[in-house]
């Protein structure tokens, strides 16, 4: 095997990081990903039969993507090659393909190519893989933390099976940490360390589903404890420091938090909304980004049920910009709570979306002559403005058609009988009935 590309199947040296030494060697040792690689899963059966298809492993950091690839490397009879998209390019892809063809020609052995962080390959590099995946020259195993529907070319994505992995649940993390603490061969068992489940749960909470981070933290914290000693919260907190939230403002995870924030306000859950806003603030989000989402929600989801919500949101945005963080979180929180507790109406967005969709169906919509501009010489000779009834001459409202003739009878605004919109819409309905009479 070529050491430049081939996956390392050898024993891990004793000085290797704990996370590397504890990497599972069999599928049954992988915890927390039962849906993806459990005994009843598609991938488990394919690996057992050594008929692994091209797959894409998608999940957050430290959830087991590389581990699954390493298990396949140990269990398959295929030639196994590893590339990292951050350090490889077109030349490396061509070299791998050439060797894969030789493996087929001379040894009748297929080649599995594991590409870590495949989303970092550009479109041309991804396209280069396509024909060789399609004709079976290589079996592709890609790993990505980014949403593949955004980052992977559609033709390539259509030729691989997507395997979705989740952040490890805390109970799985605790079980893995306990295994690492007690394993005398690959883990820390020979040191006789002790740790309660509460301490291991604290480590897991710092890691947020990233088992590699959790094992690194366990290794560092335990180094502060004498042999046969007990690991406590003190050592864990000393090593961990401030918990830095996992938050990349350009990542799919970032947009998931924003989506959850908006939906929590829409769903009238103040606790959830404050939680997601706190995560955005901790992740370094700007006040303007957060306040824009609050203003949109005030107009889209509260709307006429409480028209003051938009004013509160705008005022909060202005205040947050003026004072900045950390104090800016207070007016933003006030606006979030107001929106959460307000009655809800989506009549504004539903109305404008319905009108916009209809407007796009043609370009020659008419305008009643009496509504056309009549402020220039000759306008009246054209009939523009003739017959227009000025509402203020009739007490503020007069029965008059404003909509184009071809849309007469069409309705975009459908009132929602929540909060203040109930009384607002009742006034409108009274006028509508009077108009019909």
N, C-alpha and C positions, 0 to 999 in steps of 0.2 A: 504493500500500500504506500502511496505517496504521502509523506508526512506533511506536505504543505496543505493538502486538502482533506485527508482522511480523518474521520471522527476518531478520537482517542478512546479505545476500548480497554486500555490497560488499567492496572490498579492505580489508585490515586496515592501520591506520596503523602507521608504523614504530615508534612508541612503545608499541604494544600488547605485552603480555607474549609471550615466545618461544612459550609453549605455545599461545597464541591464533593467532599468526602461522603456526605450523607445522601447524595443523589441516588434515588432508587434504581435498582438494576432489573427489576421485574415489574410488570404491570400491576400485580397484586400489591406491591408496596406503595403504589401511588394513592395518596389519600385526598379526599375532597373533590375529585373529578369523576365520580362514578358514572354520571350521565355520559361523559365523553369517552372514558376508557374502562369503565366497569365491565364485569364479566358478560353482561348482556348487551354491551354496546357493539355497534358496527365495527369500530376500529379494533377492539379486542379480538373479535373473530377473524378479521383480516390479518392481524399481526400473527395470531396463532397459526394461520394457514400459510403464512409467508406470501400473501397476495395483497400486499399493501398498495392501494391506489394512490394517485397524486392527491395530496390533501393540503389544506391551509389551516394552521392552528392559530386561532384568534383569541386573544385574552390579555388581561392586564399583566404588568411585570410581575415576575415571581410566581406565576400560577402553575408552571409545569410544562411549558412548551418545549424547552430544550431537553427537559427530563424525558418527555415522551419520545422525542427524537433519539435520545441516547439509548432508550430501551429498545426501540426499533433496530438501532444499530447492533445491539447485542443479540437480538432474536432472529434477525433476517439472514438469509444466505446471500442476499444481494451485496454488491460492492457498495460501500457507504462513503459519501463525500460530504464534507461540511464547508459551507461558505458563509461569510458574513457580509451583508450588502454594504455595510459602511466601509469595508476594506477591499471589496472586490468590484470588478467591472466587467466590461465586454471581453477582455482578454481571458480572464479567469473562467468565464462562462464557456467560451470557445474551447479552452483547454479541457475542461470537464467533459464537454460533449464529445470531443475527440477520443478521450480515454474511455468514455462510456461506449462508444462505437466499437473500440478495440475489445472491451470486456465481452460484448455481445458476439463479436466475430470470432474471437479466439477461445473464449471460455464459456460461451453461452450463459453468461451471467449478467443480470440486469444491474443498473446503477441507481441507487437512491441518492438524490441530491438534497441535502438539508440546507436551506437558505434562511439564516436568522435575519430578522428585521428586513424582510423582503420588500416592505413598503418604501424602503430607501432606494431601491432600484428605480431608475427613471423609466419613462414609457418605452424608450428604445430597448433598454436592457430587458424589460419584462417581455416585450415583443420577441426578442431573440430567443427566449425560452419556449415560446408558444409551439413552434413546429415539432420540437423534440419531446415536449410533453404529449402532444397530440399523437405522434407516431410511435410512442413508447420507448424512444431511445433512453429517456431518463424517467424516473419516478420522482416527482417533485414533492418535497415537504417544505412548505413555507411557514414561517412564524412571524406574526405581526401583533403589535399592541394597538395598531390603528384600525379604524373601521375599514374593512376590505372593500366595501361598496364605494368608498371615497378614494382609496389609495391604490387599489389593484385594478389593472386594465380589465374591462369586461370580458374580452375574449379569453384571457387567461383564467379569470375567475370562473368562467363557465365550464372550464375543463378540469377543475379540482373540486374535491369535496370539502366543504367548509365545516371545521370542527370548532365549535364555540366552547371556550373554557371560561370559568368564572373565577373571581378572586376567592382564595381559599376561605371557607368558613372558619370561625375562631376555634371550634372544636377540633377541626382537622389540624390547624396550626399547633394547638396545644399537644395533640397526639404526636406530631412530628417532632416538636421540641422535646417532649418527654423521651422519645426514642433516641434523639441525639444526646440527651443528657445521660442516658443509661447504657448506650451501646459501648462496650469495652474495646471494640475493634476499630470501628470507623468514627465513633463519637467521643464523648467525654467521660464514658463510664469508668475508665481506670482512675479518674481523679476523685471519685466518690462524692461528687457534688450533690446537694439536696436542693429542691425548689418546690414550693407549693404550686398548686394549679392556679392560684390567684396571681402569683408572680409570672408564671408562664402566660397567663391571660393578659397581663400588662404588656409583656413583650409583644404578644400577638396584636394588641391594640395599637402599639407604635408602628407595627409593620403594615397594618391595613390590608391584609390579604397577600402580601408579598413574602413568601416563605424564605426566600433568599435573604431578605433584609432581616427577618426574624432570627434566622440561624446565625447571621453575622452578629446581631445584637447579643444573642445568647453567648456566643463565643467570647465577645469582648467583655461582657459583664462578668462572666464566670472567671475571667483572668484576674479579677480583683478579689476573688475569694480563695482562701487557703484550701489545700487538699482536704477532702471530707467536710468542707464547710458548707454553709447554707446560703444560697443566693437569695437576696432580699430585694425589695423595691428600691432600696437606697442605691445599690450597685446599678440596677437597670436604669434608673433616672439619671445617675451620674454619667453613664455612657451615652444614653439617648439624647439628653439635653432637651431642648424645646422640640415638640413634635411638629415637624414640617408636613403640612397636608400635601397629599398627592394631587397636584393641580397644575396642568400645563394649559396655558391659555390658547394654544393652537391645537389641542388634542380633542378627540371624540369625547373623552371623559369630561372635559370642560363643558362641552355643549350638553352633555347629559345632566350636569348639575344645573345649568341654566334652565333647561327644560323642566327639571323637577321643581325648581324655584317658582317658575311661572305657573305650573300646574297646581302647586300647593296654594298659591294665592287664589287662583281660580276656584279651587276646591274648598276655600274658606278654612284652611288649616293653619292657624297662626304659628303654632309650634314648628311645624315642618318648614314653613316659609322662612322663619327666622334662622332655623338650622342651616338651610341651604345658603342663605345670604351670608351667614357667618363663615361658611366654608369658602365662599367666593372672596370675602374680605381677607381671610387668612391666606388665600392663595395669591394675593397681590392684585386682585381686580381693582380697576379704577372706579371711583364713585360714579363717573359719567356712564360707564357701561351698565352698572347696576340700576341707576336711576332711570335710564332709558327703558329698561324692561319693566320697571314699576309703572312708568307713565303709560306705556303701551297696555299693560294689564288694566290700569284704571279706565282707559277708554274702551278697550275691547271687551272686558269681562264684567265691569261694574256699570259703565255707561250711564244711561239715563235712569237706572234704578237709584243712583245717588250721584248726580252730576258734580257734587263737591269733591268726589274722589280724585278727579283729574287735577283740580286746583291744589289739593293736598299733595299729590305726587309731584307736580311742577314746583311747588314751594319747597318741598323736601329736596328735590334735585338742586335747586338754586342754593339752598342752605348748605348742602353737603359739598358743593363745589367751592363755596366761600370759606368754609372752615376746614375742609379736608379731613382725612382720617387721622386719628381714630375717632374724633368727636363727630365726624360726619355720619358715622353709623347710626347715631341717635335719630336725626330727622328721617333717615331712610327707614329705620325700624318703625317709626311712627306711621309713615306712609304705608308700609307693608301691612302693619296691623289694621290700619283703617280699611285697606282694600280687602283683607281677609274677612273682616267683620261686617263689611257692607253687603247689602243685597246685590244680586247679580243680574245683569241683562246683557245679552250679546246682540241686541237689535241693531246697533250701529254698524258693527262689522258685517253682520248678515245682510243688512240693507245695501251697503256700499259694494259688497262682493257680488250680490245678485245684479245690481245695476251695472257694475263694471263688466260682468260676463255678457250681459245683453248688448252693451255698447260695442263690444268687440265683434259682434256678428255682422255689422255693416258700417259703412262710412258716410252714408247720405241721410242721416237723421234730420228731420225737419225741425223748424222752430215756428210756433204760431206767429203770424205777422205782428200782432199787437204787442208781442214781447220783444221784438227786435229793436235795435238801437234807433232812436228817432232824434238824436241830437245834432244832426247835420242837415244842411240845406237840401231839400228834395226828398227827404226820407218819407214825409207824409204822402207825397205823390206816388211813392212806391207802395203805400199802404202800411209802412212800418210805424208801429205805435198807435195806429188808429184803433180805437175801441178799448184801449187798455184802461182798466178800472183800478185806480190808486187805492189800495186797501185802507189807508188812513182816512180817506174820505168816507169810509163806511164803518168806522169804529175799530179798525185794525184788521178786519178780515172781510173778504168779499168772495162770493161764489164765482170762480173763474178758472178756466182750464189753463194749466201751465205746461203740462206734459205734451210732447209731440202727438199729433193726431194718430200716428201708427202705434202709439203705446197707450192710447186711451183705455183706461180700465186696468192697466198693469199696476201692481203694488210691490214695492221693494221693502217698505218699512212695515214690519209686523211687530206690534208692541208686545213687550214682556210685562206681565202684571206683577212686577216686584217693586217694592220700595216706592220712590217718588214717580217712577215711570207710570205707575198705575193711574195716578191723578193726572199726569201730563197727557197720557194717551186718552183718558176719558174726555178731556176737553177737545182733543182732536177728533174723537169719534162723534161727539155731539155735532161738530161742524160738518163732518162727513154725512151724517144722517140728514142734517138740515139741507145739505147740498143735493142729496138724493130726492128729497121731497120737492 
